[in-house]
Amino acid sequence: MRLATGAERFTALAMLAICIALLIAGINLVYWDGYAPASGFAPVWVAVSGIVLAVLMFFNIGAGAGLEEPSPLPTRSEFKRVLLTTAALWIFVAVVPWTGMILAALVLMTFMLIVVLERPVVVSVATAVFTTLLVYMIFIVWLRVQLPRGIFGI
């Protein structure tokens, strides 16, 4: 196990400090309210996750040995993926009020998997449908979160 050096160490320590502050703030909020998470739920879990990642980063756990330094500039294909992802997310935000969150998320995931990541169509559609159903079951059915429904009512 090798300790992080330079910018990696600074980043890990800064992330650790921010996440500890977030955890302290989140603990003072209501964690659970009846049947659904309250305002303290997300800050606590984001902070805990961030603390774990900061410790892993500080001790360089999971970092490959002997990796060559990547180019600071994206290649043409990487830049294309960044542009497509950015455009897709902006379009997603714009259409959610009309189509509803569930349908928009299904289309976004399918687009990202097939077009941006160039995955096989059948597997991509199955993954997007499964993930959308999971989101629907957890957030709408179980937690009763009021996500935008759009003109289709879903």
C-alpha positions as CSV (number, residue, x, y, z in Angstrom):
1,M,0.0,0.0,0.0
2,R,1.4,3.4,-1.1
3,L,0.3,6.7,0.3
4,A,-0.9,9.3,-2.2
5,T,1.5,12.1,-3.0
6,G,1.2,15.7,-4.2
7,A,-2.1,16.6,-5.8
8,E,-3.6,13.2,-5.0
9,R,-2.9,13.7,-1.3
10,F,-4.3,17.2,-1.3
11,T,-7.4,16.1,-3.2
12,A,-8.0,13.2,-0.8
13,L,-7.6,15.3,2.3
14,A,-9.8,18.1,0.9
15,M,-12.5,15.6,0.0
16,L,-12.3,14.0,3.4
17,A,-12.7,17.4,5.1
18,I,-15.7,18.4,2.9
19,C,-17.4,15.0,3.5
20,I,-16.8,15.2,7.3
21,A,-18.4,18.6,7.3
22,L,-21.3,17.3,5.2
23,L,-21.7,14.4,7.6
24,I,-21.8,16.7,10.6
25,A,-24.4,18.9,8.9
26,G,-26.4,15.9,7.7
27,I,-26.6,14.3,11.2
28,N,-28.4,17.4,12.5
29,L,-31.2,17.0,9.9
30,V,-34.2,14.6,10.1
31,Y,-33.0,11.3,8.6
32,W,-36.3,9.5,8.0
33,D,-39.9,10.9,8.0
34,G,-42.6,8.3,8.3
35,Y,-42.4,6.2,5.1
36,A,-39.7,8.1,3.2
37,P,-36.2,9.5,3.5
38,A,-36.1,13.0,4.9
39,S,-33.7,15.9,4.4
40,G,-30.8,14.2,6.3
41,F,-30.8,11.0,4.3
42,A,-28.9,12.1,1.2
43,P,-26.2,14.2,3.0
44,V,-25.4,11.4,5.4
45,W,-25.0,8.7,2.6
46,V,-23.1,11.0,0.3
47,A,-20.8,12.0,3.1
48,V,-20.2,8.4,4.2
49,S,-19.5,7.4,0.5
50,G,-17.2,10.3,0.1
51,I,-15.3,9.5,3.3
52,V,-14.7,5.9,2.1
53,L,-13.6,7.1,-1.3
54,A,-11.3,9.7,0.2
55,V,-9.6,7.1,2.4
56,L,-9.2,4.8,-0.6
57,M,-7.7,7.7,-2.6
58,F,-5.4,8.7,0.2
59,F,-3.9,5.2,0.5
60,N,-4.0,4.6,-3.3
61,I,-6.2,1.5,-2.9
62,G,-7.4,0.3,-6.2
63,A,-4.9,2.4,-8.2
64,G,-3.1,0.4,-10.8
65,A,0.6,0.2,-10.7
66,G,2.7,1.4,-13.6
67,L,-0.2,3.2,-15.5
68,E,1.1,5.7,-18.0
69,E,0.0,9.3,-17.6
70,P,-3.1,10.0,-19.7
71,S,-3.2,12.9,-22.1
72,P,-4.9,16.0,-20.6
73,L,-6.8,16.5,-23.8
74,P,-9.6,14.2,-24.9
75,T,-9.3,12.3,-28.2
76,R,-11.8,12.9,-31.0
77,S,-14.0,10.0,-29.9
78,E,-13.9,11.1,-26.3
79,F,-14.8,14.6,-27.2
80,K,-17.7,13.4,-29.3
81,R,-19.0,11.4,-26.2
82,V,-18.7,14.4,-24.0
83,L,-20.7,16.5,-26.5
84,L,-23.3,13.8,-26.9
85,T,-23.7,13.3,-23.2
86,T,-23.9,17.1,-22.5
87,A,-26.6,17.5,-25.3
88,A,-28.5,14.5,-24.1
89,L,-28.6,15.7,-20.5
90,W,-29.8,19.2,-21.5
91,I,-32.5,17.7,-23.7
92,F,-33.5,15.4,-20.8
93,V,-33.9,18.4,-18.5
94,A,-35.9,20.2,-21.2
95,V,-38.4,17.4,-22.0
96,V,-39.0,16.0,-18.5
97,P,-41.9,18.4,-17.8
98,W,-43.7,17.2,-20.9
99,T,-42.8,13.5,-21.1
100,G,-42.4,12.8,-17.4
101,M,-39.4,11.6,-15.6
102,I,-39.8,7.9,-16.2
103,L,-40.2,8.1,-20.0
104,A,-37.5,10.7,-20.3
105,A,-35.1,8.5,-18.2
106,L,-35.8,5.5,-20.3
107,V,-35.0,7.3,-23.5
108,L,-31.9,8.9,-22.0
109,M,-30.5,5.6,-20.7
110,T,-31.2,3.9,-24.0
111,F,-29.5,6.7,-26.0
112,M,-26.5,6.8,-23.7
113,L,-26.0,3.0,-23.9
114,I,-26.6,2.6,-27.7
115,V,-25.3,5.8,-29.2
116,V,-22.7,7.2,-26.7
117,L,-21.3,4.0,-25.3
118,E,-21.9,1.9,-28.4
119,R,-23.3,-1.1,-26.5
120,P,-25.4,-3.9,-28.2
121,V,-29.0,-2.8,-28.8
122,V,-30.8,-5.7,-27.1
123,V,-28.7,-5.6,-24.0
124,S,-29.0,-1.8,-23.8
125,V,-32.7,-1.7,-24.2
126,A,-33.1,-4.5,-21.6
127,T,-30.8,-2.6,-19.2
128,A,-32.7,0.7,-19.7
129,V,-36.1,-1.0,-19.2
130,F,-35.0,-2.9,-16.1
131,T,-33.4,0.2,-14.6
132,T,-36.4,2.4,-15.3
133,L,-38.8,-0.2,-13.8
134,L,-36.5,-0.4,-10.7
135,V,-36.6,3.4,-10.4
136,Y,-40.4,3.4,-10.8
137,M,-40.8,0.7,-8.2
138,I,-38.5,2.3,-5.6
139,F,-39.3,6.0,-6.0
140,I,-42.9,6.0,-7.1
141,V,-44.4,2.9,-5.6
142,W,-42.4,2.3,-2.5
143,L,-41.2,5.8,-1.4
144,R,-44.2,7.6,-3.1
145,V,-41.9,10.4,-4.5
146,Q,-43.8,12.8,-6.7
147,L,-41.7,12.7,-9.9
148,P,-42.8,14.7,-12.9
149,R,-45.5,12.7,-14.7
150,G,-45.8,14.6,-18.0
151,I,-48.6,14.3,-20.6
152,F,-48.6,10.5,-20.5
153,G,-49.2,10.3,-16.8
154,I,-46.2,8.1,-16.0
